[in-house]
Amino acid sequence: MKFSRLFFLAVCSVLTLSAAVLFAAEDGQRVRPVKEEGAGPRVFLCTDLESVAGVLDSVNWCLEDGRNYEEARHLLMGEINAAVAGFFDGGASEVTVLSGHGAQALIPEELDERATMQRGTYPGTWPWRLDCGYDALAFLGQHAKAGTPYGHLTHTGNMGVIDRRVNGLSIGEYGQLALCAKEFGIPTIFSSGDAAMCDEAEALTPGVVTVAVKFGLNPDDGCREMTMEEYRRAKTSVVTLAPEAARKKIYAGAKEAVERLTKAPESFTYADNLEPPYVLETEYRPAEHGGEIRKERKEHPTSFSALMRM
Ligand SMILES: [Zn+2]
């Protein structure tokens, strides 16, 4: 039977890949699965939950015990499938969906069968297997970095971070992964989420196709005096598209991004002028640190992604 034969082959290749990954982990090498000659781009889609259309706040919608968490997961899957469809219709040969909002956020049963999903962390997670032969990085449900005025549910990693900078350049979760992609020569081609994130993305990665599905209504002066929990509740007011409207825009943007990647890859660029050595500085809210801003500093002589692993 065609199905069972295909299934068998799929299982075999997954097992082979797992074995290869395990083997490679011993010598620190990364596996690059083989792409067929002439096949379209392989897209790595990093997803988050906060900036999916319809998602209102962190406490009820984005935490696993929140009363709207399941609804948020369905909304996320609707946007993911719209993006996956757009990528494939634009010519992609493979799409891997990263469960960026924790391993539980995706709903396997609802994923477009053409895509694969990546869930969970492992030793040396960064750059999240971006260095395994992908041709493009994309984001979905992405929010703006901590401290962004009129962003929705802004934060960088967690609500306790005031700001994170690499060699003086303030970056959020978008920048953290995009700069890893840059290191491996991979363009960042698409991002959907709130309007403030779109501005952040276009500034760091000119040419990226952005799709705004909502915009926040709260100002932000850094909110240094707030506790983590106060900041979690400070940026919840929002105007959002209806889910179906958001999915249509995401589909169109994702398709355009892959089409342009094929026709004009040079149109996707990185605006930063960062050079090694890389210094990553993070400031944490004082409320959780005895009233003093806690400062963390990490440095790597050559590699940004290695710095993110530290
Ligand atoms: Zn996030």
Boltz pocket constraint, residues with backbone or C-beta under 6 A from the ligand:
constraints:
  - pocket:
      binder: B
      contacts: [[A, 48], [A, 49], [A, 50], [A, 100], [A, 143], [A, 155], [A, 157], [A, 173]]
      max_distance: 6.0
